[in-house]
């Protein structure tokens, strides 16, 4: 592949890649040659130029600026911790987890998942205890 420098009308230089000198160019499909040249042109032409997307002073308040409910730790972790006293809260959090309640606030996902896993373990433990008691 040969690289040539091409002068633009505005006086800037542009690096141009040609596929003709590449010994494997005949193996590439026309679409692949087009995409390869487009990617190389984008990499070469855009080198060193950055565009500011948003002004630093223009920061908006996001969805995560408000604190989580239940003393700031979220419903999931609050149910997980209080579930050791009231195990029914693990099942409540499991219903919230499988009902995709964490889509309202993704920070809730870990706590709800921990409560769901603990509810499954607690159910398994209850089944084992009842199985040994009755058999």
Backbone as a printed PyTorch tensor [residue, N CA C, xyz], in Angstrom:
tensor([[[  0.8470,  -1.1620,   0.0000],
         [  0.0000,   0.0000,   0.0000],
         [  0.8950,   1.2280,   0.0000]],

        [[  0.6010,   2.1140,  -0.8790],
         [  1.4020,   3.3280,  -0.9850],
         [  0.6900,   4.4720,  -0.2880]],

        [[  1.4820,   5.3170,   0.3260],
         [  0.9370,   6.4870,   0.9960],
         [  1.4820,   7.7190,   0.2880]],

        [[  0.5940,   8.5670,  -0.1460],
         [  0.9770,   9.7910,  -0.8330],
         [  0.4290,  10.9860,  -0.0700]],

        [[  1.1250,  12.0990,  -0.1760],
         [  0.6550,  13.3360,   0.4280],
         [ -0.0060,  14.1570,  -0.6700]],

        [[ -1.2520,  14.5510,  -0.4200],
         [ -2.0160,  15.3070,  -1.4060],
         [ -2.3150,  16.6820,  -0.8230]],

        [[ -2.0430,  17.7090,  -1.6030],
         [ -2.3070,  19.0870,  -1.1690],
         [ -3.7660,  19.4190,  -1.4200]],

        [[ -4.4290,  20.0130,  -0.3990],
         [ -5.8050,  20.4630,  -0.5610],
         [ -5.8150,  21.8980,  -1.0680]],

        [[ -7.0120,  22.3590,  -1.4450],
         [ -7.1450,  23.7250,  -1.9530],
         [ -6.8930,  24.7620,  -0.8560]],

        [[ -7.2030,  24.4130,   0.3870],
         [ -7.0310,  25.3820,   1.4740],
         [ -5.6030,  25.4030,   2.0130]],

        [[ -4.6930,  24.6570,   1.4240],
         [ -3.2860,  24.6920,   1.8160],
         [ -2.8920,  23.6010,   2.8030]],

        [[ -3.8460,  22.8300,   3.3030],
         [ -3.5180,  21.7460,   4.2250],
         [ -3.1090,  20.5020,   3.4530]],

        [[ -2.3230,  19.6660,   4.0920],
         [ -1.8790,  18.4300,   3.4580],
         [ -2.7300,  17.2710,   3.9620]],

        [[ -2.9190,  16.3000,   3.0910],
         [ -3.7390,  15.1380,   3.4330],
         [ -2.9740,  13.8800,   3.0220]],

        [[ -2.9480,  12.8840,   3.9000],
         [ -2.2810,  11.6300,   3.6130],
         [ -3.2650,  10.7080,   2.9110]],

        [[ -2.9040,  10.2280,   1.7210],
         [ -3.8010,   9.4070,   0.9180],
         [ -3.1920,   8.0210,   0.7830]],

        [[ -3.9960,   7.0070,   1.0580],
         [ -3.5580,   5.6190,   0.9080],
         [ -4.1640,   5.0440,  -0.3590]],

        [[ -3.3590,   4.3730,  -1.1200],
         [ -3.8730,   3.7130,  -2.3150],
         [ -3.7510,   2.2220,  -2.1290]],

        [[ -4.7610,   1.5120,  -2.5990],
         [ -4.7880,   0.0660,  -2.4390],
         [ -4.0980,  -0.6530,  -3.6000]],

        [[ -3.7180,   0.0650,  -4.6320],
         [ -3.1710,  -0.5700,  -5.8230],
         [ -1.8600,  -1.2950,  -5.5720]],

        [[ -1.0150,  -0.7980,  -4.6930],
         [  0.2810,  -1.4050,  -4.4530],
         [  0.2240,  -2.5440,  -3.4450]],

        [[ -0.9190,  -2.7560,  -2.8090],
         [ -1.0640,  -3.8240,  -1.8210],
         [ -1.1420,  -5.1560,  -2.5420]],

        [[ -0.2920,  -6.1080,  -2.1490],
         [ -0.2670,  -7.3890,  -2.8460],
         [ -1.4930,  -8.2370,  -2.5280]],

        [[ -2.2320,  -7.9170,  -1.4550],
         [ -3.4260,  -8.6780,  -1.0920],
         [ -4.7070,  -7.9540,  -1.4800]],

        [[ -4.6190,  -6.8670,  -2.2270],
         [ -5.8020,  -6.0980,  -2.6000],
         [ -6.7210,  -6.8980,  -3.5060]],

        [[ -6.1650,  -7.8120,  -4.2830],
         [ -7.0070,  -8.5950,  -5.1820],
         [ -7.8810,  -9.5840,  -4.4200]],

        [[ -7.5270,  -9.9070,  -3.1820],
         [ -8.3130, -10.8250,  -2.3720],
         [ -9.4800, -10.1430,  -1.6670]],

        [[ -9.4610,  -8.8180,  -1.6250],
         [-10.5040,  -8.0810,  -0.9280],
         [-11.6840,  -7.8130,  -1.8480]],

        [[-12.8790,  -7.8610,  -1.2870],
         [-14.0650,  -7.5300,  -2.0590],
         [-14.1280,  -6.0190,  -2.2450]],

        [[-14.8900,  -5.5540,  -3.2200],
         [-14.9910,  -4.1020,  -3.4100],
         [-15.5310,  -3.3670,  -2.1720]],

        [[-16.4680,  -3.9860,  -1.4760],
         [-17.0080,  -3.3590,  -0.2650],
         [-15.9290,  -3.2540,   0.8030]],

        [[-15.1050,  -4.2950,   0.9440],
         [-14.0400,  -4.2770,   1.9400],
         [-13.0040,  -3.2060,   1.6070]],

        [[-12.6970,  -3.0490,   0.3180],
         [-11.7480,  -2.0160,  -0.0920],
         [-12.3060,  -0.6300,   0.2400]],

        [[-13.6030,  -0.4430,  -0.0160],
         [-14.2390,   0.8380,   0.2780],
         [-14.2140,   1.1430,   1.7730]],

        [[-14.5990,   0.1630,   2.6050],
         [-14.6190,   0.3880,   4.0470],
         [-13.2080,   0.5860,   4.6060]],

        [[-12.2620,  -0.1560,   4.0640],
         [-10.8850,  -0.0080,   4.5220],
         [-10.3710,   1.3990,   4.2300]],

        [[-10.6410,   1.8700,   3.0160],
         [-10.1610,   3.2090,   2.6650],
         [-10.9060,   4.2830,   3.4540]],

        [[-12.1930,   4.0640,   3.7290],
         [-12.9580,   5.0410,   4.5030],
         [-12.4410,   5.1160,   5.9360]],

        [[-12.1260,   3.9680,   6.5150],
         [-11.6020,   3.9450,   7.8850],
         [-10.2370,   4.6080,   7.9400]],

        [[ -9.3860,   4.2880,   6.9930],
         [ -8.0470,   4.8880,   6.9740],
         [ -8.1280,   6.4020,   6.7730]],

        [[ -9.0350,   6.8440,   5.8880],
         [ -9.1950,   8.2850,   5.6690],
         [ -9.6870,   8.9730,   6.9380]],

        [[-10.6130,   8.3350,   7.6370],
         [-11.1350,   8.9310,   8.8710],
         [-10.0540,   8.9980,   9.9340]],

        [[ -9.2030,   7.9810,   9.9860],
         [ -8.1380,   7.9670,  10.9890],
         [ -7.0790,   9.0210,  10.6680]],

        [[ -6.7410,   9.1610,   9.4010],
         [ -5.6830,  10.0790,   9.0180],
         [ -6.1770,  11.5200,   9.0320]],

        [[ -7.3430,  11.7710,   8.4570],
         [ -7.8400,  13.1450,   8.3460],
         [ -8.2500,  13.7120,   9.6900]],

        [[ -8.7640,  12.8890,  10.5720],
         [ -9.2370,  13.3920,  11.8460],
         [ -8.1780,  13.4110,  12.9210]],

        [[ -6.9570,  13.0830,  12.5700],
         [ -5.8870,  12.9940,  13.5680],
         [ -5.5450,  14.3790,  14.1030]],

        [[ -5.6220,  14.5050,  15.4150],
         [ -5.2460,  15.7430,  16.0540],
         [ -6.3520,  16.7840,  16.1400]],

        [[ -7.5090,  16.4830,  15.6110],
         [ -8.6100,  17.4310,  15.7090],
         [ -9.6530,  16.8750,  16.6590]],

        [[ -9.9840,  17.6370,  17.6470],
         [-10.9770,  17.2370,  18.6300],
         [-12.0750,  18.2900,  18.6640]],

        [[-13.2840,  17.8410,  18.8530],
         [-14.4140,  18.7450,  18.9300],
         [-14.9800,  18.6930,  20.3330]],

        [[-15.1860,  19.8450,  20.9360],
         [-15.7790,  19.9160,  22.2550],
         [-17.2660,  19.6680,  22.1310]],

        [[-17.7370,  18.6060,  22.7690],
         [-19.1310,  18.2310,  22.6560],
         [-20.0030,  19.0940,  23.5570]],

        [[-19.5750,  19.3150,  24.7860],
         [-20.3670,  20.0610,  25.7450],
         [-19.4560,  20.9900,  26.5330]],

        [[-19.9380,  22.1530,  26.8240],
         [-19.1700,  23.0980,  27.6120],
         [-19.1310,  22.6470,  29.0580]],

        [[-18.0250,  22.8550,  29.7260],
         [-17.8580,  22.4200,  31.1110],
         [-18.8480,  23.1300,  32.0240]],

        [[-19.1660,  24.3770,  31.7350],
         [-20.0980,  25.1360,  32.5620],
         [-21.5510,  24.7510,  32.3150]],

        [[-21.7990,  23.9690,  31.2630],
         [-23.1570,  23.6060,  30.8760],
         [-23.6030,  22.2630,  31.4420]],

        [[-23.0170,  21.8200,  32.5120],
         [-23.3410,  20.5000,  33.0620],
         [-24.7410,  20.5370,  33.6460]],

        [[-25.5790,  19.5910,  33.2140],
         [-26.9400,  19.5080,  33.7270],
         [-26.9820,  18.5520,  34.9100]],

        [[-27.9440,  18.7480,  35.7720],
         [-28.1210,  17.8100,  36.8770],
         [-28.6410,  16.5000,  36.3270]],

        [[-27.9490,  15.4210,  36.6340],
         [-28.3260,  14.1170,  36.1220],
         [-29.3320,  13.4240,  37.0090]],

        [[-29.7000,  12.2310,  36.6000],
         [-30.6710,  11.4460,  37.3560],
         [-30.0630,  10.9030,  38.6380]],

        [[-28.7290,  10.8750,  38.7030],
         [-28.0740,  10.2720,  39.8600],
         [-27.6800,  11.3000,  40.9160]],

        [[-28.1230,  12.5320,  40.7510],
         [-27.8190,  13.5330,  41.7570],
         [-28.7050,  13.3890,  42.9870]],

        [[-29.8970,  12.8310,  42.8160],
         [-30.7700,  12.6570,  43.9680],
         [-30.3480,  11.4010,  44.7360]],

        [[-30.4530,  11.4330,  46.0500],
         [-30.0330,  10.2740,  46.8420],
         [-31.0090,   9.1140,  46.7000]],

        [[-30.5210,   7.9290,  46.9540],
         [-31.3690,   6.7430,  46.9180],
         [-32.3210,   6.7400,  48.1040]],

        [[-33.4820,   6.0910,  47.9590],
         [-34.3980,   6.0030,  49.0940],
         [-33.8450,   5.0700,  50.1710]],

        [[-34.5290,   4.9790,  51.2840],
         [-34.1630,   4.0910,  52.4000],
         [-32.7810,   4.4470,  52.9610]],

        [[-32.6590,   5.6440,  53.4410],
         [-31.4450,   6.1430,  54.0970],
         [-30.2380,   6.1870,  53.1600]],

        [[-30.4750,   6.3210,  51.8750],
         [-29.4000,   6.4780,  50.9160],
         [-28.7610,   5.1980,  50.4130]],

        [[-29.1960,   4.0460,  50.9000],
         [-28.5760,   2.8000,  50.4270],
         [-29.4420,   2.0750,  49.4090]],

        [[-30.6320,   2.5210,  49.1360],
         [-31.4850,   1.9140,  48.1330],
         [-32.3920,   0.8440,  48.7160]],

        [[-33.4580,   0.5610,  47.9840],
         [-34.4400,  -0.4220,  48.4410],
         [-33.8240,  -1.8150,  48.5040]],

        [[-33.0040,  -2.1590,  47.5260],
         [-32.4120,  -3.4940,  47.4590],
         [-31.5030,  -3.8010,  48.6360]],

        [[-30.5510,  -2.9160,  48.9000],
         [-29.6300,  -3.1670,  50.0150],
         [-30.3340,  -3.0340,  51.3620]],

        [[-31.3000,  -2.1270,  51.4580],
         [-32.0530,  -1.9940,  52.6960],
         [-32.8390,  -3.2760,  52.9700]],

        [[-33.4630,  -3.8380,  51.9250],
         [-34.2030,  -5.0970,  52.0780],
         [-33.2600,  -6.2540,  52.3750]],

        [[-32.0870,  -6.2080,  51.7690],
         [-31.1100,  -7.2680,  52.0280],
         [-30.6970,  -7.2840,  53.5010]],

        [[-30.3660,  -6.1220,  54.0450],
         [-29.9200,  -6.0520,  55.4350],
         [-31.0550,  -6.3310,  56.4180]],

        [[-32.2160,  -5.7410,  56.1730],
         [-33.3390,  -5.9370,  57.0820],
         [-33.9770,  -7.3130,  56.8990]],

        [[-33.6550,  -7.9750,  55.7820],
         [-34.1850,  -9.3060,  55.5150],
         [-33.6850, -10.3680,  56.4810]],

        [[-32.5640, -10.1280,  57.1370],
         [-32.0850, -11.0900,  58.1270],
         [-32.9930, -11.1060,  59.3570]],

        [[-33.7460, -10.0300,  59.5660],
         [-34.7300,  -9.9790,  60.6530],
         [-36.1140, -10.3400,  60.1210]],

        [[-36.4800,  -9.8130,  58.9560],
         [-37.7590, -10.0790,  58.3060],
         [-37.5020, -10.6510,  56.9130]],

        [[-37.3850, -11.9820,  56.7750],
         [-37.0240, -12.5840,  55.4720],
         [-38.0050, -12.2950,  54.3420]],

        [[-39.2260, -11.8920,  54.6970],
         [-40.1900, -11.5700,  53.6550],
         [-39.6880, -10.4350,  52.7650]],

        [[-38.8560,  -9.5410,  53.2770],
         [-38.3250,  -8.4270,  52.4830],
         [-37.4300,  -8.9060,  51.3410]],

        [[-36.7750, -10.0520,  51.5070],
         [-35.9730, -10.6080,  50.4070],
         [-36.8710, -10.9590,  49.2310]],

        [[-38.0440, -11.5320,  49.5310],
         [-38.9650, -11.9180,  48.4720],
         [-39.5920, -10.6780,  47.8120]],

        [[-39.8170,  -9.6540,  48.5920],
         [-40.3130,  -8.3900,  48.0310],
         [-39.2920,  -7.8150,  47.0480]],

        [[-38.0240,  -7.8130,  47.4340],
         [-36.9730,  -7.2980,  46.5540],
         [-36.7910,  -8.1770,  45.3260]],

        [[-37.0080,  -9.4780,  45.4940],
         [-36.9250, -10.3890,  44.3460],
         [-38.0020, -10.0490,  43.3220]],

        [[-39.2080,  -9.7640,  43.7970],
         [-40.2820,  -9.3590,  42.8820],
         [-39.9310,  -8.0510,  42.1730]],

        [[-39.3230,  -7.1240,  42.8970],
         [-38.9030,  -5.8760,  42.2610],
         [-37.8170,  -6.1150,  41.2200]],

        [[-36.8980,  -7.0320,  41.5330],
         [-35.7990,  -7.3310,  40.6070],
         [-36.3230,  -7.9610,  39.3250]],

        [[-37.1930,  -8.9660,  39.4550],
         [-37.7160,  -9.6220,  38.2590],
         [-38.7550,  -8.7660,  37.5450]],

        [[-39.2650,  -7.7420,  38.2060],
         [-40.1670,  -6.7950,  37.5660],
         [-39.4290,  -5.6470,  36.9020]],

        [[-38.0920,  -5.7470,  36.8250],
         [-37.2360,  -4.7340,  36.1850],
         [-37.4010,  -3.3480,  36.8060]],

        [[-37.5660,  -3.3000,  38.1050],
         [-37.6760,  -2.0200,  38.8030],
         [-36.3590,  -1.2470,  38.7530]],

        [[-35.2440,  -1.9440,  38.5450],
         [-33.9470,  -1.2790,  38.5160],
         [-33.7700,  -0.4190,  37.2730]],

        [[-34.6580,  -0.5230,  36.3050],
         [-34.5330,   0.3350,  35.1160],
         [-34.8500,   1.7820,  35.4380]],

        [[-35.6080,   2.0200,  36.5090],
         [-35.8640,   3.3930,  36.9320],
         [-34.5820,   4.0270,  37.4480]],

        [[-33.8040,   3.2480,  38.1920],
         [-32.5270,   3.7290,  38.7180],
         [-31.5590,   2.5460,  38.7270]],

        [[-30.5940,   2.4950,  37.8100],
         [-29.6850,   1.3500,  37.7100],
         [-28.8410,   1.1150,  38.9570]],

        [[-28.7370,   2.1030,  39.8340],
         [-27.9680,   1.9060,  41.0570],
         [-28.6240,   0.8970,  41.9830]],

        [[-29.9070,   0.5990,  41.7740],
         [-30.6420,  -0.3560,  42.6070],
         [-30.3560,  -1.8050,  42.2290]],

        [[-29.7860,  -2.0420,  41.0680],
         [-29.6700,  -3.3920,  40.5300],
         [-28.8700,  -4.3370,  41.4230]],

        [[-27.7650,  -3.9180,  41.9420],
         [-26.9110,  -4.7950,  42.7510],
         [-27.6090,  -5.2220,  44.0340]],

        [[-28.2490,  -4.2900,  44.7090],
         [-28.9370,  -4.6240,  45.9480],
         [-30.1220,  -5.5360,  45.7200]],

        [[-30.8740,  -5.2810,  44.6560],
         [-32.0150,  -6.1500,  44.3490],
         [-31.5460,  -7.5430,  43.9610]],

        [[-30.4520,  -7.6310,  43.2320],
         [-29.9130,  -8.9470,  42.8580],
         [-29.4040,  -9.6850,  44.0900]],

        [[-28.7630,  -8.9830,  45.0100],
         [-28.2830,  -9.6280,  46.2380],
         [-29.4520, -10.1520,  47.0540]],

        [[-30.5290,  -9.4100,  47.1200],
         [-31.7130,  -9.8700,  47.8440],
         [-32.3410, -11.0740,  47.1490]],

        [[-32.3560, -11.0840,  45.8190],
         [-32.9220, -12.2180,  45.0860],
         [-32.0970, -13.4850,  45.3110]],

        [[-30.7860, -13.3610,  45.3120],
         [-29.9150, -14.5190,  45.5490],
         [-30.0850, -15.0170,  46.9800]],

        [[-30.1960, -14.1160,  47.9280],
         [-30.3810, -14.5050,  49.3220],
         [-31.7370, -15.1650,  49.5210]],

        [[-32.7660, -14.6710,  48.8420],
         [-34.0900, -15.2940,  48.9320],
         [-34.0530, -16.7140,  48.3770]],

        [[-33.3160, -16.9280,  47.2920],
         [-33.1970, -18.2720,  46.7300],
         [-32.4700, -19.1950,  47.7060]],

        [[-31.4040, -18.7160,  48.3150],
         [-30.6790, -19.5270,  49.3010],
         [-31.5160, -19.8200,  50.5250]],

        [[-32.2810, -18.8480,  50.9820],
         [-33.1460, -19.0500,  52.1400],
         [-34.2390, -20.0650,  51.8200]],

        [[-34.8100, -20.0020,  50.6230],
         [-35.8320, -20.9790,  50.2140],
         [-35.2450, -22.3780,  50.1540]],

        [[-34.0460, -22.4970,  49.6170],
         [-33.3780, -23.7990,  49.5510],
         [-33.1120, -24.3350,  50.9550]],

        [[-32.6820, -23.4790,  51.8510],
         [-32.4410, -23.8870,  53.2340],
         [-33.7220, -24.3520,  53.9010]],

        [[-34.8270, -23.6530,  53.6830],
         [-36.1100, -24.0760,  54.2460],
         [-36.5510, -25.4280,  53.7000]],

        [[-36.3470, -25.6530,  52.4080],
         [-36.7200, -26.9360,  51.8130],
         [-35.8920, -28.0720,  52.3900]],

        [[-34.6060, -27.8430,  52.5960],
         [-33.7440, -28.8750,  53.1770],
         [-34.1660, -29.1690,  54.6130]],

        [[-34.4760, -28.1390,  55.3730],
         [-34.9000, -28.3470,  56.7750],
         [-36.2140, -29.1260,  56.8140]],

        [[-37.1910, -28.7590,  55.9830],
         [-38.4570, -29.4890,  55.9710],
         [-38.2770, -30.9020,  55.4410]],

        [[-37.3840, -31.1180,  54.4980],
         [-37.1560, -32.4680,  53.9820],
         [-36.5700, -33.3800,  55.0560]],

        [[-35.6020, -32.8740,  55.8260],
         [-35.0280, -33.6950,  56.8920],
         [-35.9970, -33.9050,  58.0450]],

        [[-36.8660, -32.9570,  58.2930],
         [-37.8130, -33.0560,  59.3860],
         [-38.8980, -34.0860,  59.0720]],

        [[-39.3770, -34.1460,  57.8260],
         [-40.4640, -35.0320,  57.4660],
         [-39.9950, -36.4060,  57.0150]],

        [[-38.7830, -36.5580,  56.5760],
         [-38.3250, -37.8810,  56.0830],
         [-37.2790, -38.4600,  56.9520]]])
